[in-house]
Each structure stands twice: as structure tokens, then as C-alpha cells.
């Protein structure tokens, strides 16, 4: 498999392979969240190395990719478990099980690209009264 880092973003197979690698790593990480286990960097690296067929050091993936896999894991967890009676508390608990997004590229810093924390994203969605038939552009 060719990673999106090495392939062309205009090559459909590269994009599909990249997406599948992120989802596959996220599925494995979701299993840890379901067991209420923290997503340690070592576990994240292991799954990323596995599904990208190489390491970050070799250029097979970047930490921004790993953070996307963690976000997929959170979504998969919520899809399986649903929300508790206290959604904000549940989101905060999940947030504490995940690493902070501390590894950023120069481009991310330059463009001020930061991920929205899960509890804040939940509140924004709640305030926006998003319905199932709404189109949301992120």
C-alpha cells in the first residue's frame, strides 16, 4: 500500500488506502476505549505502523494521521456505546483517555490548525440543533 504521504492525493487508490488505514487503526483503538483503557502513544504507534506498513520515522504516516485515527476511535466508541445520562461528563472522561494533540507540523502551526476538543464539539452540535437531515460542512 502507498500512503497518502508518499502518493498523490489525486490518485483515488492512494486516498482509499489512506482512509482505510485510518479507519482500521481507529477500529483497533476503539477497542481500548471500550475497555476504558487509555490510548497510550505506544498503542497508537503500534496500530499506525501496522496499518500504514511502516513507521512515522520512515514517512509512512504522520502524527496528524494518528490523531485522526484517535478521532475515528472516539466516533466508533460513541456509535457503539451511545451517550450516557451525562454526555459532557462522558465526553470529558473519553477526552482524558486520549493523548493531547501536541505534535504539530510547521504548516499546522502556521495555519493555526487545531482540533476541536470533543466536549466543545458536542456543545457546538447541541447549540446548532443539528438534525439528521441537515447538511454540515466541516
N, C-alpha and C positions, 0 to 999 in steps of 0.2 A: 504494500500500500504506500502511496505517496502522500505525505502530509500536505496540508494546505500551505504550510510554511515554505515547503520546497516546490510545490506545484503551482500551477496558475489558478487564480481564483475564477478565471473564466472557463476553466476546464470542469465540466459537470461532474466527472468521476472523482476528481480531486475534492470538490465541495461535498459530494455524497460521502466519500470516505472519511473526510474530516468530521462531518456531522455524526456519522455512525460511531466514530471513535469517541467523540464527546458523550454521546448517549450511552454507549456501552460502559465507559468509565463511570458515568453518573449512576447507572443502574447498580454497579458494584458498591459505590459509595453510599447509595440509599440503603443498602442492606445494613450498613453500620449504623446509620441514623435510626433505623427501625429498631435496632438493638440498644438504642440510646448510648451509643459509643461515639466518642469524638472523632472527627476526621483529622487525624494527625497528618503532618506533611509527608511522613514516610508512607502511609497508606495511600495518600493521593498520588505521590510519585510512582508507587508500585503499579497502580491501575493505569496511570497515564503512560508509563513505559510499556506496559502490556498492550494497550490498545493502539498506541501510536508506533509500536515496533521500534522503540528507541528511547533515548533519554532527552531531557531538556538540554543537557550539555552538548549532545550531538546535533541539536537543532530539530529533533523530531517533533517537539512541542514546546510551548512557552507557558509561563505561569498564568498568563491571562486565559489560556486554554483550560488549564486546570481549574481556575476559578469558575469558568463556565460549566465544567463538569460538576463542580460542587453545587452550583445553582440548579442544574438539572436534577441532582440528587435531592435537593430540597423540594423541588416541584413533585418529584416522584413520591417522596415521603408523604407530602400533603395529599396527593391524589389517592394514596393507599390508606392512610390513617384518617384523613379528614381533619377538620378543625375541632379543637376541644371547646369546652364551655367558655374558656377564657382565651380567645385567639391571640391576643397580644402577648400574653404570658407564654403561650406555646411557641410563638414565633421567636420570642426572646430566648427561650430555652434552646431552640434549634440553632439560633444565631451563635450561642455560646459553644455549641458543639463543632462549629466550623471555624476554619482559620480566617484571620483578617486578610484583606487584600493588600498586603504590604509590598509585594513585588510588582513594580510597575515599570513599563518601558519608558524611554525618554519621550516617545510620541504620546503616550497616555498622559504623562506629566505636562507636556507642552500644551495638549488639547484639554487639559483638566478633565480627563475621563475617569469617573469614579462610579462604582456600583452603588445602587441604592440599597441600604440595609433592609432586610426582609420585613421587620415590623413597620418601617416607614412606607415601604411599597404597599403593604396591606392597608395602612391607613389612607393612603392616596387612592387606592382602588375603592375602598369603602366610601370615602368622601365623594369620589366621582360617580358613585352609584352605577357602576358598570353592570350592564345586563348581558345575558348570554348572546343576544343578537346584535350587540354593539361591535363596531369595528374600532380596534385600538391600535394606534400606530406608536411603536416604541422607538 
